[in-house]
């Protein structure tokens, strides 16, 4: 009895210590970014594109990077959902629970989940070279889509696997078709879809290595899929590489905008998740 109490106290202490350390590092990063970037952040930076000599201290802003990130993340998220949701339905509604193909598919998605984004970028760049394509907004969307599809599938699949098989069998026994049964599955995995979307957007908007090879960089807002597009992480990277202190400070300002966008997306995702969880039947 005494030993179990001691082990429980040690485990709780380690949990509290881990929570405190994680909170400390998160707050430290946020404080360092905001303390340096917020004082120099202006409305002009958010609403204007880079002017002449922007990366050596000239006037302008990084609206091009904001819009490029929105285009790439928005496009890849929509395409990723359109591809991932049918895959999850196939694995959990059409295949048998002990299907070998389903096990191999899940193993493959687990492997894809852990591949670094720079590998996706190098793969996409190789394909683009073979096809004679230039760095463009479309290339960035495709690579980021490949990056987040495993996140979508594995996040939703874990929840879909937990759906009681009796529920699906009851639906079939009442004469429901597979398409009608999918409607039941959608209600059950709606919170997982919201969570997977949140995780995917968070990874997509912060990716720099993948889009560096495929989306390129431009001081202008892309007006077509064939145009190169800038992103906020790349904007931060290029500005931090400059020797001028003023340009480096503007990199922190861009990092502040990126952090705020991620925070807004996180809060929106939690709100949607809570709504889905309350309405789930």
C-alpha positions as a printed Julia matrix, in Angstrom:
281×3 Matrix{Float64}:
   0.0    0.0     0.0
   2.76   2.44    0.98
   4.72   1.57   -2.16
   1.73   2.24   -4.43
   1.11   5.59   -2.74
   4.76   6.58   -3.24
   4.68   5.53   -6.9
   1.49   7.53   -7.42
   3.05  10.64   -5.86
   6.18  10.25   -7.99
   4.09   9.87  -11.15
   2.02  12.96  -10.28
   5.17  14.94   -9.53
   6.67  13.99  -12.91
   3.43  14.94  -14.66
   3.31  18.34  -12.96
   7.01  18.92  -13.71
   6.51  18.04  -17.38
   3.5   20.36  -17.62
   5.44  23.22  -16.02
   8.45  22.72  -18.3
   6.31  22.62  -21.44
   4.4   25.72  -20.35
   7.66  27.49  -19.58
   9.15  26.78  -23.01
   5.95  27.74  -24.83
   5.63  31.02  -22.93
   9.33  31.72  -23.45
   9.02  31.35  -27.2
   5.86  33.47  -27.33
   7.41  36.15  -25.12
  10.63  36.34  -27.16
   8.69  36.65  -30.43
   6.14  39.19  -29.19
   8.6   41.28  -27.17
  10.74  41.88  -30.24
   8.17  41.77  -33.02
   5.15  43.54  -31.57
   6.83  46.96  -31.05
   7.82  47.17  -34.72
   4.64  45.67  -36.18
   2.64  48.28  -38.08
  -0.54  48.27  -40.14
   1.54  49.03  -43.24
   3.44  45.75  -42.86
   0.19  43.76  -42.82
  -1.55  45.6   -45.67
   1.24  46.19  -48.19
   3.6   44.13  -50.29
   7.4   44.55  -50.21
   8.7   47.72  -51.78
  12.03  48.36  -53.41
  14.89  47.17  -51.23
  12.53  45.71  -48.63
  15.01  43.01  -47.62
  17.78  45.54  -47.06
  15.71  47.96  -45.0
  13.34  49.45  -47.58
   9.66  50.22  -47.1
   6.76  47.84  -47.53
   5.24  44.85  -45.79
   4.6   41.14  -46.08
   1.0   40.97  -47.3
   2.29  38.77  -50.13
   3.44  36.17  -47.58
   0.17  36.32  -45.64
  -1.95  35.78  -48.73
   0.4   33.11  -50.07
   0.09  31.17  -46.81
  -3.7   31.51  -46.88
  -3.88  30.28  -50.49
  -1.59  27.31  -49.95
  -3.09  26.24  -46.62
  -6.67  26.75  -47.77
  -6.21  24.86  -51.03
  -4.28  21.98  -49.48
  -6.78  21.62  -46.62
  -9.77  21.39  -48.97
  -8.05  18.89  -51.27
  -6.73  16.91  -48.3
 -10.22  16.57  -46.82
 -11.72  15.53  -50.17
  -9.13  12.76  -50.47
  -8.86  11.66  -46.83
 -12.52  11.34  -45.84
 -13.36   8.73  -48.54
 -10.22   6.78  -47.56
 -11.33   6.69  -43.91
 -14.81   5.56  -44.92
 -13.35   2.8   -47.1
 -11.07   1.54  -44.31
 -13.82   1.48  -41.68
 -17.09   0.83  -43.56
 -16.2   -1.18  -46.65
 -13.29  -3.26  -45.32
 -13.58  -5.92  -42.65
 -12.0   -5.11  -39.26
  -9.35  -7.85  -39.7
  -8.52  -6.9   -43.29
  -4.81  -7.3   -44.1
  -5.06  -4.57  -46.72
  -6.39  -2.17  -44.07
  -3.51  -3.01  -41.73
  -0.93  -2.47  -44.47
  -2.6    0.81  -45.49
  -2.56   2.1   -41.91
   1.11   1.14  -41.56
   1.87   3.04  -44.75
   0.07   6.16  -43.52
   1.95   5.94  -40.22
   5.22   5.94  -42.16
   4.11   8.88  -44.3
   3.06  10.73  -41.13
   6.64  10.71  -39.84
   8.43  11.75  -43.04
   9.96  15.26  -42.72
   8.45  17.98  -44.86
  11.75  18.61  -46.65
  11.53  15.08  -48.09
   8.08  15.9   -49.51
   9.52  19.11  -50.9
  12.44  17.31  -52.53
  10.08  14.69  -53.98
   7.74  17.35  -55.34
  10.67  19.31  -56.77
  11.99  16.2   -58.52
   8.6   15.54  -60.11
   8.31  19.18  -61.17
  11.76  19.05  -62.82
  10.83  15.87  -64.7
   7.6   17.47  -65.92
   9.27  20.78  -66.75
   7.19  22.74  -64.24
   8.26  25.93  -62.49
   7.89  26.77  -58.81
   4.32  27.95  -58.36
   1.34  28.23  -56.05
   0.0   24.96  -57.46
   3.25  23.17  -56.66
   3.11  24.42  -53.06
  -0.52  23.31  -52.68
   0.23  19.83  -54.03
   3.24  19.25  -51.76
   1.48  20.55  -48.64
  -1.53  18.38  -49.52
   0.72  15.31  -49.62
   2.18  16.43  -46.29
  -1.14  16.7   -44.44
  -3.09  13.79  -45.95
  -1.5   11.26  -43.52
  -2.45  13.56  -40.62
  -6.05  13.69  -41.81
  -6.35   9.96  -42.38
  -4.7    8.71  -39.19
  -6.45  11.25  -36.94
  -9.9   10.43  -38.31
  -9.2    6.72  -38.61
  -8.34   6.32  -34.93
 -11.73   7.74  -33.98
 -13.56   5.81  -36.7
 -12.05   2.54  -35.43
 -13.53   3.24  -31.99
 -17.08   3.38  -33.37
 -18.93   0.28  -32.06
 -19.32  -2.27  -34.82
 -22.77  -3.01  -33.4
 -23.8    0.47  -34.5
 -22.84  -0.25  -38.1
 -24.41  -3.71  -38.01
 -27.62  -2.24  -36.58
 -27.69   0.26  -39.43
 -27.27  -2.5   -42.02
 -29.86  -4.7   -40.28
 -32.43  -1.91  -40.55
 -31.97  -1.87  -44.31
 -29.64   1.1   -44.56
 -27.24   1.18  -47.49
 -23.51   1.78  -47.12
 -24.0    5.39  -48.2
 -26.65   5.88  -45.49
 -24.37   4.21  -42.95
 -21.61   6.63  -43.92
 -23.91   9.43  -42.68
 -23.86   7.81  -39.23
 -20.08   7.53  -39.35
 -19.79  11.2   -40.29
 -21.67  12.23  -37.15
 -19.44  10.06  -35.0
 -16.14  11.27  -36.45
 -17.12  14.94  -36.84
 -14.96  15.94  -33.83
 -12.06  13.98  -35.34
 -12.48  15.82  -38.65
 -12.31  19.16  -36.81
  -9.25  18.03  -34.82
  -7.48  16.65  -37.89
  -8.18  19.89  -39.78
  -6.71  21.9   -36.91
  -3.56  19.74  -36.74
  -3.14  19.82  -40.5
  -3.54  23.59  -40.8
  -1.08  24.09  -37.95
   1.55  21.98  -39.68
   0.83  23.33  -43.14
   1.01  27.02  -42.27
   4.3   26.57  -40.44
   6.02  24.54  -43.15
   8.97  26.18  -44.82
  11.13  23.36  -46.22
   8.49  21.86  -48.5
   7.24  25.07  -50.09
  10.75  26.46  -50.48
  11.37  23.96  -53.28
   7.95  24.0   -54.9
   6.16  27.31  -54.29
   9.18  29.53  -54.74
   8.99  33.09  -53.47
   7.56  36.31  -54.84
   7.08  39.87  -53.65
   3.68  39.91  -55.34
   0.39  38.26  -54.41
  -0.12  35.32  -56.8
  -2.96  35.9   -59.23
  -2.93  32.4   -60.72
  -1.87  28.87  -59.81
   1.14  29.11  -62.12
   2.66  32.06  -60.25
   5.23  31.64  -57.44
   3.94  32.35  -53.95
   5.57  33.55  -50.74
   4.66  32.21  -47.3
   5.08  33.62  -43.81
   7.7   31.05  -42.68
   9.82  31.78  -45.75
   9.4   35.51  -45.21
  10.65  35.11  -41.64
  13.58  32.99  -42.86
  14.72  35.41  -45.55
  14.43  38.46  -43.31
  16.32  36.82  -40.46
  19.12  36.06  -42.94
  19.6   39.79  -43.59
  22.4   41.56  -41.68
  20.33  44.7   -40.99
  18.79  44.87  -37.52
  15.67  46.59  -38.88
  15.0   43.74  -41.31
  15.51  41.14  -38.58
  13.01  42.96  -36.38
  10.48  42.82  -39.19
  11.04  39.06  -39.33
   9.86  38.9   -35.73
   6.87  41.04  -36.7
   5.99  38.47  -39.37
   6.43  35.76  -36.75
   3.94  37.59  -34.53
   1.36  37.59  -37.33
   1.99  33.87  -37.94
   1.59  33.12  -34.23
  -1.66  35.1   -34.03
  -3.06  33.27  -37.07
  -2.22  29.9   -35.51
  -3.82  31.02  -32.23
  -7.01  32.1   -33.99
  -7.16  28.82  -35.88
  -6.62  26.89  -32.65
  -9.42  28.71  -30.86
 -11.73  28.31  -33.84
 -10.9   24.62  -34.03
 -11.66  24.11  -30.34
 -14.95  25.97  -30.71
 -15.98  23.8   -33.65
 -14.82  20.68  -31.79
 -16.95  21.55  -28.76
 -19.97  22.21  -30.96
 -19.57  18.9   -32.75
 -19.06  17.04  -29.49
 -22.27  18.49  -28.01
 -24.33  17.69  -31.1
 -22.91  14.22  -31.71
 -25.36  11.35  -31.35
